[in-house]
Structures are given as C-alpha cells and as structure tokens.
Amino acid sequence: MPNDLVETQQTQQPMQTEPTTEPTQTTNPTQEPASPTQPEPPAFDIAEASLDALKAKLPEGTELNEALASEFLTLLNGAKSRTELAEGLMDMQLKVAAQAEEAMTKAWNDTQAAWKKEMEEDPKVGGTQLSANLAKAQEVINTYAENPAAVKELLTLTGSGNSVHMLKFLMAVSSAIPGESAPVEGNPTTEVKPREQRLFTTS
C-alpha cells in the first residue's frame, strides 16, 4: 500500500511567498515626464499704511488731499493680491487725471472770465468805447503783423486776447501811428518814411 505520507511529500509543491517590496517599474525612455506641481504664489503681504505715514513723506509746504489719500489707503491696505492692487491703482490714476483736467479747465475759464470783466470795466478802454477800441486793435494786427491770422490764433490760444493789458498795448501802437492824411512836420521836401519805420523808430 502506498504510503500516503511519503506520496504527499513527493507531490507537494513548495508554497510561494509574495515579495515584500513592489517590483520596480521600468521607465519608458520615450515617455514624457509628468509636469511638476506649480508652487503656490507667496501670500500678498504689505505693511499697514496710515495717513500720518503719507503726510510724513510729503515735502514741506505740500498739502495732502485727505479724501484721495484715504481712498488710496483703503485700496492699499485692503488689496488681497498684487493684481487687485495694480487694477485699483490704474483706476485711481485715471480718476486723478480726469480731476486734474477738470481743475485746469475750470482755472482757465475762470481766468478768462475775470480778464473779460476787467477789460469791460476798465475806465480808459472799456465801457461804451470798448467796441471801437477793439476795432483799432484789430486794425493794428491786420496792418502790421506779418501773419495776422497767426497772431490772432496766438491771442486766442493763450487767452491774451481777453487781457486789458494787451488791448492797451495795441491801442498805444495805434496811437503812435500817424494818420495817412496827417500834415508832414518840418520841411515838406523831406522824404516821408514808411509807416513801419515811423512806428518802430528809435530816434
């Protein structure tokens, strides 16, 4: 009779144990490496700013627009990122530029209105005689300016055409020009100089 024990020992296969470590995977040389994880951007950190700190940086004698400064500080201290701060600063710059342009326009208009009023109320050239005096000034420009249109444009662009002092100057020039029919003083045989030379003569 076969020995069951011996037969079992002969036919029994040894037990295989699982490896304690995972097998190393062979890297495919043609496979692209995985993209590394992008690091998180650093947290936006900025020291708290104050109105007093801004005032301390101003040159002596400079006044701080506190309303605008407060708006700036709110943006500066409340921004959560550099992008938010940059966008806010751009918006503020546009706002400040518009306010500056508006202020310059108002200053120009106020100055011109004041000059016109001064001219109209001047006792020597204003009042009821203003229209006639303006006509004389125009005549001087039209007669003696090399380019009357350019001179008039200059007076308009600079606003000096509304100045009583410019009007008085042109009136003085008009008064210094002898009339065409004015009698010639001295020897009648003396050559009469052109009006330009008579106007700007130094003798």
C-alpha positions as CSV (number, residue, x, y, z in Angstrom):
1,M,0.0,0.0,0.0
2,P,1.4,3.3,-0.9
3,N,2.4,5.4,2.0
4,D,0.2,8.4,1.9
5,L,2.7,10.5,3.9
6,V,5.6,9.8,1.5
7,E,3.4,10.2,-1.5
8,T,2.2,13.5,-0.2
9,Q,5.7,14.7,0.5
10,Q,6.7,13.8,-3.0
11,T,3.8,15.6,-4.8
12,Q,3.5,18.6,-2.5
13,Q,4.7,21.8,-4.2
14,P,6.6,24.4,-2.2
15,M,4.5,27.5,-1.2
16,Q,5.4,30.7,-3.0
17,T,5.7,33.8,-0.8
18,E,4.8,37.3,-2.1
19,P,7.7,39.7,-2.4
20,T,7.9,42.2,0.5
21,T,8.6,45.1,-1.9
22,E,6.8,46.2,-5.0
23,P,8.7,45.4,-8.2
24,T,10.4,48.4,-9.8
25,Q,8.6,49.6,-12.9
26,T,10.8,50.1,-15.9
27,T,10.6,53.7,-17.1
28,N,9.8,54.1,-20.8
29,P,12.5,56.4,-22.2
30,T,10.1,57.8,-24.7
31,Q,7.5,58.8,-22.1
32,E,7.4,62.5,-21.2
33,P,8.0,63.2,-17.5
34,A,5.0,64.4,-15.6
35,S,4.7,68.1,-15.1
36,P,5.9,69.2,-11.7
37,T,3.3,70.7,-9.5
38,Q,3.4,74.5,-9.7
39,P,4.2,76.1,-6.3
40,E,1.7,78.3,-4.7
41,P,2.4,82.0,-5.1
42,P,3.6,83.7,-2.0
43,A,1.0,85.3,0.1
44,F,0.5,89.0,-0.5
45,D,2.0,90.8,2.4
46,I,2.4,94.5,2.9
47,A,2.8,96.7,5.9
48,E,-0.2,98.6,7.1
49,A,-0.1,102.2,5.8
50,S,-1.5,105.2,7.6
51,L,-2.5,108.7,6.8
52,D,0.2,110.0,9.1
53,A,2.8,107.9,7.3
54,L,1.8,109.5,4.0
55,K,2.0,113.0,5.4
56,A,5.4,112.4,6.8
57,K,6.7,111.7,3.2
58,L,5.3,114.9,1.7
59,P,7.7,117.8,1.0
60,E,7.4,120.8,3.4
61,G,4.5,123.1,2.4
62,T,2.7,120.4,0.4
63,E,-1.0,119.8,1.3
64,L,-2.3,116.3,1.3
65,N,-5.7,115.6,-0.4
66,E,-7.0,113.6,2.6
67,A,-10.1,112.3,0.7
68,L,-8.0,110.9,-2.1
69,A,-5.3,109.7,0.4
70,S,-8.0,107.8,2.4
71,E,-9.2,106.1,-0.8
72,F,-5.7,105.1,-1.6
73,L,-5.1,103.7,1.8
74,T,-8.3,101.7,1.7
75,L,-7.1,100.2,-1.6
76,L,-3.6,99.6,-0.3
77,N,-4.5,98.0,3.0
78,G,-7.4,96.0,1.6
79,A,-5.9,94.5,-1.5
80,K,-5.7,90.7,-1.4
81,S,-3.3,90.4,-4.3
82,R,-0.9,92.4,-6.4
83,T,-3.2,92.1,-9.3
84,E,-6.1,93.6,-7.3
85,L,-3.8,96.4,-6.1
86,A,-2.5,97.1,-9.7
87,E,-6.0,97.3,-11.1
88,G,-7.1,99.6,-8.3
89,L,-4.1,101.9,-8.8
90,M,-4.8,102.1,-12.5
91,D,-8.4,103.1,-11.8
92,M,-7.3,105.7,-9.3
93,Q,-4.8,107.2,-11.8
94,L,-7.5,107.6,-14.4
95,K,-9.7,109.3,-11.8
96,V,-6.9,111.7,-10.7
97,A,-6.1,112.6,-14.3
98,A,-9.7,113.4,-15.0
99,Q,-9.9,115.5,-11.9
100,A,-6.7,117.4,-12.8
101,E,-8.0,118.1,-16.3
102,E,-11.3,119.4,-14.9
103,A,-9.5,121.6,-12.5
104,M,-7.2,123.1,-15.2
105,T,-10.3,123.7,-17.5
106,K,-12.1,125.5,-14.6
107,A,-9.0,127.6,-13.8
108,W,-8.7,128.6,-17.5
109,N,-12.4,129.6,-17.8
110,D,-12.3,131.5,-14.5
111,T,-9.2,133.4,-15.6
112,Q,-10.7,134.3,-19.0
113,A,-14.0,135.5,-17.4
114,A,-12.0,137.6,-14.9
115,W,-10.0,139.2,-17.7
116,K,-13.0,139.9,-19.8
117,K,-14.7,141.6,-16.9
118,E,-11.6,143.7,-16.2
119,M,-11.5,144.8,-19.8
120,E,-15.2,145.7,-19.9
121,E,-15.0,147.7,-16.7
122,D,-11.7,149.5,-17.4
123,P,-12.3,153.3,-17.3
124,K,-9.9,154.0,-20.2
125,V,-10.6,151.4,-22.8
126,G,-13.8,149.7,-21.6
127,G,-17.4,150.6,-21.3
128,T,-19.1,152.2,-24.3
129,Q,-15.8,152.7,-26.1
130,L,-14.7,149.1,-25.9
131,S,-16.0,148.1,-29.3
132,A,-14.2,151.0,-31.0
133,N,-11.0,150.2,-29.2
134,L,-11.2,146.5,-30.1
135,A,-11.6,147.6,-33.8
136,K,-8.4,149.7,-33.5
137,A,-6.5,146.8,-32.1
138,Q,-7.7,144.6,-34.9
139,E,-6.6,147.2,-37.4
140,V,-3.1,147.2,-35.9
141,I,-2.8,143.5,-36.2
142,N,-4.2,143.4,-39.8
143,T,-1.9,146.2,-40.9
144,Y,1.4,145.4,-39.2
145,A,1.5,141.7,-38.4
146,E,3.4,139.6,-41.0
147,N,0.8,136.9,-40.5
148,P,-2.4,138.4,-39.0
149,A,-4.2,135.1,-38.8
150,A,-1.3,133.5,-36.8
151,V,-1.2,136.5,-34.4
152,K,-5.0,136.2,-33.8
153,E,-4.7,132.5,-33.2
154,L,-1.9,133.1,-30.7
155,L,-4.1,135.6,-28.8
156,T,-6.9,133.0,-28.8
157,L,-4.9,130.0,-27.7
158,T,-3.1,131.9,-24.9
159,G,-6.2,133.8,-23.9
160,S,-4.3,137.1,-24.0
161,G,-6.8,138.5,-26.5
162,N,-9.1,138.9,-23.4
163,S,-6.5,140.8,-21.5
164,V,-7.0,144.5,-21.0
165,H,-3.2,145.0,-21.0
166,M,-2.9,143.5,-24.5
167,L,-5.7,145.8,-25.6
168,K,-4.0,148.8,-24.1
169,F,-0.7,147.9,-25.8
170,L,-2.3,147.6,-29.2
171,M,-4.1,150.9,-28.6
172,A,-0.8,152.5,-27.8
173,V,0.6,151.2,-31.1
174,S,-2.4,152.6,-32.9
175,S,-2.0,156.0,-31.3
176,A,1.7,156.0,-32.2
177,I,0.9,155.6,-35.9
178,P,0.4,159.0,-37.7
179,G,-2.7,159.2,-39.8
180,E,-2.2,158.9,-43.6
181,S,-3.6,162.4,-44.1
182,A,-1.7,164.0,-41.2
183,P,0.4,167.0,-42.2
184,V,4.1,166.4,-42.5
185,E,6.1,168.3,-40.0
186,G,9.2,170.2,-40.9
187,N,10.5,170.6,-44.5
188,P,7.8,169.4,-46.9
189,T,10.5,168.2,-49.3
190,T,11.8,165.8,-46.7
191,E,11.2,162.2,-47.7
192,V,8.3,160.6,-45.7
193,K,9.4,157.3,-44.1
194,P,7.1,154.3,-44.4
195,R,4.7,153.7,-41.5
196,E,6.7,150.8,-40.2
197,Q,9.8,152.9,-39.8
198,R,7.8,155.7,-38.2
199,L,6.2,153.3,-35.8
200,F,9.3,151.5,-34.6
201,T,11.8,154.3,-35.0
202,T,14.3,154.8,-32.1
203,S,15.1,158.4,-32.9
